[in-house]
Amino acid sequence: MTAKLLLLPGDGIGPEVTVQVRRVIDWLAANRDLSFDLDEDLVGGISLEKTGEPITDAAMDKAMAADAVLFGAVGGPQWDKNAFDKKPERGLLRLRKDMELFANLRPALCFPALTDASSLKPELVSGLDIMIVRELTGGVYFGEPRGIEKLAGGGRKAVDTQLYTTDEVRRIARVAFELAGKRKGHVHSAEKSNVMHTGVLWREEVTHIHDTEFKDMKLTHILADNCAMQLVRNPKQFDVIVTDNLFGDILSDEAAMLTGSLGMLPSASLGAKDPVSGKARALYEPIHGSAPDIAGRNLANPIAAILSFAMCLRYSLNHEAEAALLESAVAAVLDQGLRTGDIMQPGKTQVGTTGMGDAILKVLDAAAR
Ligand code: NAD
């Protein structure tokens, strides 16, 4: 079956890293029994410049119809003073909202060659492989009422509302247990049920989904503050961590940095499965931004974008073998001692964005022989 992909390179280093993803896609189409229908459109600042919108309705229609969207990055200082609805980031937010991408998946994986690059001791991170599942469309970032108001006696009052419903918790819990089923089968659910009502509901609903649908998995409840501590104390105890939007924002950044540079870190955002086709809307993106400080200079690390495409192969296209092939090609290039500037270490060889893409393709070529 032909996989329908929409490429949205965006701004800054987005186009540079997605060019390398495109080369990998072309390689797979030429060397494996896979076929892709690849389209490309504008998002972010470049879309604002050319169309006046951070993403057009036409590009949104393509995203809704695609098997997966491959996103680069958006933003840059030239658009910082734009009105709120004319900011490049609105393009990404619209994609997340209209595609109803409620589950954000962020792996924290430590490549053997980069064990020394972590701020933790090598023995704590070597072989590390965690998946953080963050609820992305609910919780305190969206709950009403919210806002800042003036108080009668002077001063102001700010309110944000943490709000979760049964359905919101159950659907993210299912995503976590399904993922755990393909991994080591252990889910940690992180909340603050000791001090928050939403935490009590979260714990009860995750337990319910476990007991009724995923009894064969292991479920451990953990308070979010303890989870933050355990991530730096003994990160290898975790397999899948499921948590809400706010705690997930913080815990996923913490877990990601256990393994080194922003330029190495992929992510996926998934929507609900269509009851008929079983397919879920999906967007894959490196977690880094548009890096204006290095844009256009062949300095960006394309590995996060390439690993995001590996996630796409695994989770949207069901091509586990090719996902694993890509990941092992990345590991092999790192083992050869090739590094982009962001992960450069003494004694290693520095390459640019294109050089890193070349090296990965060379390893793939050798594997195909
Ligand atoms: P950033 O992630 O763009 O860059 C942070 C630092 O990491 C920079 O020094 C950059 O050079 C480096 N870096 C990032 N990715 C790299 C890569 N692949 N290879 C090598 N080095 C890399 O974050 P920022 O500087 O805070 O933001 C820059 C712009 O990106 C802002 O406009 C921000 O709003 C936007 N942004 C977009 C996204 C997104 O599109 N999802 C995410 C974060 C920030």
Residues whose N, C-alpha, C, O or C-beta is under 5 A from the ligand:
A	BS01	NAD	G72 A73 V74 G75 G76 L262 G263 P286 I287 H288 G289 S290 A291 P292 D293 I294 L299 A300 N301 D342
